[in-house]
């Protein structure tokens, strides 16, 4: 097996404590911030008949680049099945359109329509104001440091996910029965 993850392994930063307090971990704060931010965005975007998820799709596609559902799902962090339903609704609302890629007709690309661009432009000042409020009292240097740390954490999460998937596949193939072995 490739490097099983040892849940009791000590980190380079601190010795392992006897107890675990969820509020001592950064992911607690990221989850709380995300939940509050989503609720605040939902209230702000409601008059425009947008959700935080549809806003993220509009924001991503606002650069005019057509993207596959997989690319959109990865960047806006929505699972593909939910994204497929969301894109269908957005297409019915006239915000996005899907068309075959000119390079490969088997691939469908999603782009904003003129209505989608206008909706994005209407929502942008609201979202910028919300982001500004969320980042109040954070200096540009602190913001840059925060973004560097978050990008590293994301890379680590992606690597851990890939490693766990590989370990899981190895476990399933080595036991001959296909049993699930979570560790």
BASE-920992 format. One record per residue: x, y, z of N, C-alpha, C in turn; residue in three letters. Coordinates in steps of 0.05 Angstrom, whole numbers, plus 5000, padded with zeros to 4 digits. Example, Ala and Ser with C-alpha at 12.3 -4.5 7.8 and 13.67 -1.06 7.14 Angstrom:
2
526448865156524649105156526449345156Ala/525749555142527349795143525850015157Ser/
This chain:
183
501749765000500050005000501750255000Unk/500750464988502250714987501650885011Unk/503450915030503251105052500551135065Unk/499650925079497150965094497351205112Unk/495151335117495051565134494651475163Unk/496451555180496251485208494951705223Unk/492551665233491051875246492351965272Unk/494151805283495451885309498152005304Unk/498852035279501552145272501752435282Unk/504052495294504552765304505252955281Unk/504353195282504953385261507653525268Unk/508753665249511253815253510754065270Unk/508154135274507554395287507154365317Unk/505854155326505354125354505353825362Unk/505853775387505553505398502653445400Unk/502053185397499253105398498053135426Unk/495853285428494653325455493053085462Unk/492453055488490852835498487852875490Unk/487053125487484253175479484253325453Unk/481953355442481653495416479453705419Unk/480153955414478154165414477754255385Unk/475354235376474754305348475454595342Unk/475154775362475655055358478655125358Unk/480354925362483254965359484154895331Unk/482354825314483054735287482054935266Unk/483755015247482855215227480455135210Unk/480154875206477854795189475154855202Unk/475154865229472654955242471955235234Unk/473855415234473355695227472755725197Unk/474055565180473455575151470555485147Unk/469755275160466955175157464955385167Unk/465555505190463655705201463555955183Unk/465756045173465856275155464256215130Unk/464755975119463355895094460355885098Unk/459455775120456555755126455356025129Unk/456656205144455556475148455656635122Unk/457856605107458056755082455956655062Unk/455456395061453356295042450656405050Unk/450056415076447456525084447256825078Unk/449356975083449357255076449057305046Unk/450557155030450357185001447557104991Unk/446356895003443656814995441657044999Unk/441957185021440157415027440657645007Unk/443157695002443857914983442957854955Unk/443157604947442657534919439757474913Unk/438157434934435357364931433757554913Unk/434057814917432558004899433257974869Unk/435657854863436457814836435757534826Unk/434357384843433557104837436056934831Unk/438156974847440556814846441156684872Unk/442556464871443556324895446556364896Unk/447856304919450756314919451956124898Unk/450855894894451855714874451655824846Unk/449255934839448956044812450756294809Unk/451156444831453056674829455856574822Unk/456756364835459456264830459756174801Unk/457656054790457755974762457956224745Unk/456256424750456356674734459056804736Unk/460156814760462756944764464956794749Unk/464956534750466956374735466756424705Unk/464256414695463856424666463956714656Unk/464156914674464157194665466557264648Unk/468557094648470957164632470557094602Unk/468156974596467556914568468656654558Unk/470056504575471156244567469056034571Unk/468555874550466755644553468155424568Unk/466655294586467855084603466054844604Unk/467354614608465954364611464654354639Unk/462754174642461554144668463554054689Unk/465553894681467653804700469354044709Unk/470054214690471754444697470154634716Unk/467654674710465954844727465754724755Unk/465154474756464754334782467254354799Unk/469554314787472054334802472654614813Unk/472154814797472755084805470755204824Unk/468155154819466155274837465355094860Unk/466654864861466354674884463354594888Unk/462254484867459554364867459754094854Unk/458653884867458753624855457353624828Unk/458153454810457253454782454253414780Unk/453053244796450153194793448553444801Unk/449353574823447953824830448554044810Unk/450954054800451654254780450054214755Unk/449753964746448153914722445254024725Unk/444053974748441354084753441354384754Unk/443354504767443654794768443954914740Unk/445654804724446054904697443554884680Unk/442054664684439554634669437654854677Unk/437354914703435655134712436655404701Unk/439255444702440455694692439955724662Unk/440055504648439455504619436555574614Unk/434755464630431855524627431355814633Unk/432955934652432656214659434056394639Unk/435356284619436756434599439456554607Unk/440656444629443156554639445656424626Unk/445356164618447556024606446555874581Unk/448455804564447855634541450055434538Unk/449255204529451254984524451354934494Unk/453754894485454154834456456654654454Unk/456654494432459054324428461554494423Unk/463754394433466354524429467054524399Unk/468154734389468954744361471354554356Unk/472954504376475254324373474554034375Unk/472553974392471653694396468653694400Unk/467153614380464253624381463053444402Unk/464653264413463653084435463453234461Unk/464853454463465053614488463053844487Unk/461453874508459554094510460754304528Unk/460754554519461854774534459554954543Unk/459755064567457655244578458855524578Unk/457155714569457955994568455556164579Unk/456156414587454056594595452756704570Unk/450156754573448656894552448857194558Unk/447657354542447557644547446057694573Unk/443857544578442357574603444057494627Unk/445657274624447457194645449557394651Unk/450657524631452657734635451457964650Unk/449058044642447658264656447058194685Unk/446257954690445657864717448257864734Unk/450457774722453057784735453758074743Unk/453458254724454158534728452358664750Unk/449858574751448058684772448858574800Unk/449758324801450458204827453258284837Unk/455058354819457858404826458158614848Unk/456858844847457259034868456358934896Unk/454158774896453258654921455258464933Unk/456358294916458358104925460858234934Unk/461758434918464158584926463858714954Unk/461458834958460958954984460958755007Unk/459858515001459858305021462658205027Unk/464258175006467058085009468658295024Unk/468258545018469658765032468958755062Unk/466458715068465658695096466958455110Unk/467058225096468157985107471158025113Unk/472558175096475458215098476258475112Unk/474258605125474858855140477058795160Unk/478758985164480958975184483158775177Unk/483158675153485358495144487058655124Unk/489558685131491358835114491958685088Unk/492858825067493558695042495758475046Unk/497558525065499658325071498358075084Unk/496558125103495257895116493557745095Unk/492257885077490657755057492357585039Unk/494657685031496557535014497457285028Unk/498157315054498957085070496756875072Unk/494356975078492056795080491656645055Unk/491756775032491256635006493456425001Unk/495956495008498156305005497656055022Unk/496856095047496255875065493955705055Unk/491755835046489455695036490155525011Unk/491755634994492555494970494155244977Unk/495955274997497555045006495654835018Unk/493754925035491954735047490354585026Unk/489454725005487954594984489654394969Unk/492154464963493954274950494354024968Unk/494654064994494953845013492453675013Unk/490153795013487553645013487253484987Unk/488053604964487853454939489753214940Unk/492253264949494153044951493252824970Unk/492152904993491152705012488852545000Unk/487052684986484752544973485752344952Unk/487652424936488752244916490152004929Unk/491552054950492951834964490951644976Unk/488851754989486751585001485351414979Unk/484751534956483451394935485251164925Unk/487851214922489651014913489850784934Unk/490050864959490150664981487650494981Unk/485350624977482750484977482650284954Unk/483550374931483550194908485449964912Unk/487750014924489649794930488549604950Unk/487149704971485949534991483749364978Unk/482149474961480049324948481149104930Unk/483249164916484348964898486048754912Unk/487248814935488948624949487448424966Unk/484948504975483548314992481948104977Unk/481748134950480547934934477447924936Unk/476348064954473448054958472148324952Unk/473648534952472548794947471248924971Unk/472148834995471048955019472049235022Unk/470549405035471449675041473249675065Unk/475549795063477349815085478050115089Unk/476750255108477150545109479950625117Unk/481550455128484350535136486150305129Unk/
